[in-house]
């Protein structure tokens, strides 16, 4: 890959993806929200180009408007890969805002059309485990989807509709269903970040009983999975992205506490489970491994050490 286009570049996966691209000498064009307060996160590197182009600007964007020379290096194309990570309303009540989530589907289709205008060979979309709904078993590419909120339903529609459009436009389509990612630049409302912040402040976090079996993947591993899929993923396929292993949430939280201060208390059982609590999240990554060779490299304890260092 010579050049990749990335939306959602300032999130935890986007930032890790940019770092991976710099390491591999791949140019990155980051399409960012013009009003974003997080632009200073993006590294100042000759291989990284920041273009102010929000989701509602994608429909009108062209190679010229975002400053890419179509004939650079004599390739006749502007970019190789389009990685669409951006999505509005991923937390809280916004997940059930149908109007907002419907707009996200339209933006995903705008991203595919822009990928075509830029000459991209492959479109990689960031889906979610929310497309599945609550499932007791391991999540496979063929697990039936019964999303329970507008966010999950919109991600599922985006998967189907971008796949169809890519087929019409002659672009290889890869859809990922991403489970629980953690690491630097993660949202403050996530379990991992909220527990880290509380413990660093010397406070006791109030928690559920922690019996949920969840699958956590470090952001650098997630970025590596996406880049491998861009290169080697099979057209039209869906790939769950996780570590492939689930363990009780309580164990993850105890590791976080022990890495900060083993003497700090944890408020297990102080928060009741919600009515729609997801009790089991684990990705079947056998297809991801078979098609790309992907293997997680960062063990949870090491990933937490890096995340705590970022938070300090």
N, C-alpha and C positions, 0 to 999 in steps of 0.2 A: 504494500500500500504506500502510495506516494503522498496522498493528501486525504484527510478525512474531515467531514463537516459534522459538527456536534451541536445539538441544542441541549439545554439543561446543563451547561458546562460547569456551573458554579456549585452543583450539588456534590454529594460525597462520591458518587460513581463518576460523575463528569470530571471532577478534579483528579481522581485516580487515573482516569482514562487519559487525560492530558499528560500526566506524568509518565505513563507508559509510552505514549506516543513520542514524547521528547527523548526518552531512553532509546527508542528504536529508530530515531531520526526521521520520524513521520511528521509531516506538517499538519497542524490542526487549525481549522477555521472555526472559532467558537461563536455561534450565533446567540447573542445574549439579550435579555430584556433591557431596553434603553434606560429604564428607571431602576435597575437593580442596584442595591446597596452593597452587593458582594463582588463587584468587578475587581476589587483589589486582591481577591484571592487568586486570580488567574496569574500564573507566573509570567514574568517579563522575559521572554525567550524568543530568539529569532524564528523559531519554528512555530510559534503560536501567534495567530492573528485574531484579534477581538473585533467582531462586527456587531454593532448595535442593531439587532433585528429581532423583535419580539415575535411571539406566536401569531399575533394578528398582522404581522408584516410578511409572513412567509408567502402568502398568496401572490404578492406583487414583487417579491425579491427575484433578482436575476444575477447572473455571474458579474455583470458590470456593476450593478447597484451595490453588491457586497464586496466589490473590489478584487475579484479574482480574474486573472488573465487566462482566458480559455485556451490559448495556444501556447502557454508556457511549457517549455521543454519539448515543444513540438508534439505534445500528446493529443491535441485536439479535444481534450476534456478539461473540465475545471477541477474535478475531484473524483475520487474512486469510491468512497464509502460515505453514506449518510447515516449517522447514529442519532436517532430521535429519542432523547431522554426527557425533554421538557414536558411538563403536564401541570396544569393549574388545579388547585384544590385537592391536594393529596392528604390533608389532615383535617380532623375535626368535622364540624357540620358541613363544610364544603364538599365532603365526600358524597353527601346526599343532595347536593344542589344540581338538579337535573339539567337546568339551562347551562350552567357552567360546564358540566361534564359533557354535554352534547357539543359544546364549542370545542372542547379538546379533541373530539373525534374529527371534527372539520379541520382543525389545525393539523392533525396527523395526516389527513389526506392532502392538505396544502404542502406538507413536508415531502410527501412522495412526489408531487408534481415538481417541486423545487429540485428534488434529487434528480429528476429526469432532465430538467433544464440545465443542471450542472454536469450532466453526463455521468452520474454515478452508476456503478455496476451493481451495487447492492444497497438495500435499505434494511437497517436493523432497528426494530421497534422495541421499546422497553415496556413490556406488559407487567402484570402483577399477579401474585397469588390470589388476590381478591377476585379474579375472574372465576376461580374454582368455587368460591364459597367455603362452607365448612365441610371438610373431608376428614374421615378418620384414618385413611390409609396414606401411603406415599403418593405424592403428586407426580404423575407421569404426563407425557404429551397427550395421551388419550383419555386422561381422567375427565369424566363429564363435568361441564361447567354449570354451576347454579349460583351465580353471584347474588349477594344479598344487599348490595347498596349500589347507588348510581355510579360510583367510581368504578366498581368491578364490572358493571354492565357496560359502561362506556369503554373501558379497556378491551373488553371482549369484542365489542362492535368495531373498535379501531383495528384489532387484530384481523378480523374477517374482511373489513372494507379496504384496508391498506394492502392486504394480500391480493385481493381481486384487482385493485388498481395497478399494483406492481406487475401483475400478470399481463394486463392490457398494455402497459408501457414498456415491457421487456426488461424489468429490473428484478434481480434476485431478491426475494423477500425472506427475511428471518424475523421471527417473533419470539421474544423471551418472556417468560413468566417468572419474575424475580421475587424471591422470598425476602428474608430479613437480612438486610445489608447494614453493616456498622462500620465506623471508622471516622477519621478526621472529617470535619465539615458536615457531619450528619445533623439532621434537624434536632433542635433542642427538645422537642416533644417526644422523641423516641424513648423506648425503655432504657436502652444503653446510656444515652446521653443524660437523661434525667437522673438516673441512679448515680452516674459518675459525678454530676454537678452537686447533688445532695451530699454525697459522701465527702467530696473535696471540701465542702463547707462545714463538715463535721456534723451534719444532720442525719437523722434516721429516715430513710425513705419508707413511705407506706406502700405496701405491696399486696398483691394477691397471694394465695398459698404457693404459687410458683410451680404447680404441677404440670403446666402446659409443656408439651414436647415440641420444641422449636428448633429450627435449622438456621444457624447464623453463619454468614459468609463475610469475610473482610472485604472492604471496598476495592483493594488492589486486585484481589482474586476475581471479584465481579467484573472489573474493568478488563482483566485479561480474558475472561470468558467471552465478553462481548467482541473484543478484537479478534479472537480466534474464530468466533462464529462469522464475523464479517469476512474473514479470509476463507474459511473451510465449511461453514454451515450449509446445509442442503436447502435448496430453494423450496419455499412453502412450508418448511418445518417449524414446529413450535418446540422450544427448549426451556424446561424449568431450570432456573439458575439458583443454586444454593450449594451448600457443602456436601450434601448427600447424607448427612448424619444429623439425627435429632437427639437432644438431651433435655432433661427437665429445666425449665426456666430458672428454677431455684439454683441449679448448679452454675449457670452463667452468672447470676447475680452474686453468688458467693465468691466466684473468681474475681469479679470486679472489686468487691469489698476487700478481699485479701490482698489484692495488688495495691490498694490505697492504704488500708489500715485494718489488719485482721481483728482488731478489738472493737471496731465500730458495730453498732447494733443494726439489725435489719428487721423491718416491720412486716414479716410474712404473715398473711392472713388478715391484715388490717383493712384490705380493700376487697369487697366481694367481686366475684366474677360477673361480667356483664351478661345480659340475656343471650347475646350472640358471640360469646367468647369462643375464639378459635383455640381448640385444645391440642390440635396436632398439625404441625407444619413441617414437612420434610420433602425435599426434592429428590426425585429419581433423576440422577445426572448421567445415567448410563448412555443415553443417546448423545449427550453433550460430549462425553468422554470418547465414545466410539468415533464420532465425526470430526472431532478437533484435537483429541489428546488431552483435553483439559483435566487438570488435577488441582484442587486447592493446595496452596503452599503455606499460608499463614495460619497457624494454630490459634485458637481463640484467645488463649492467655497472652500470646505475643501480640496479637492484634489489639487487645485491650491495653497492654502496656503502651503501645504506640498512640492509642486514642487518648489515654490519660495524659501522656506527654503533651499532646496537642491541646488538651483542655487546660493545662497548667500555665 
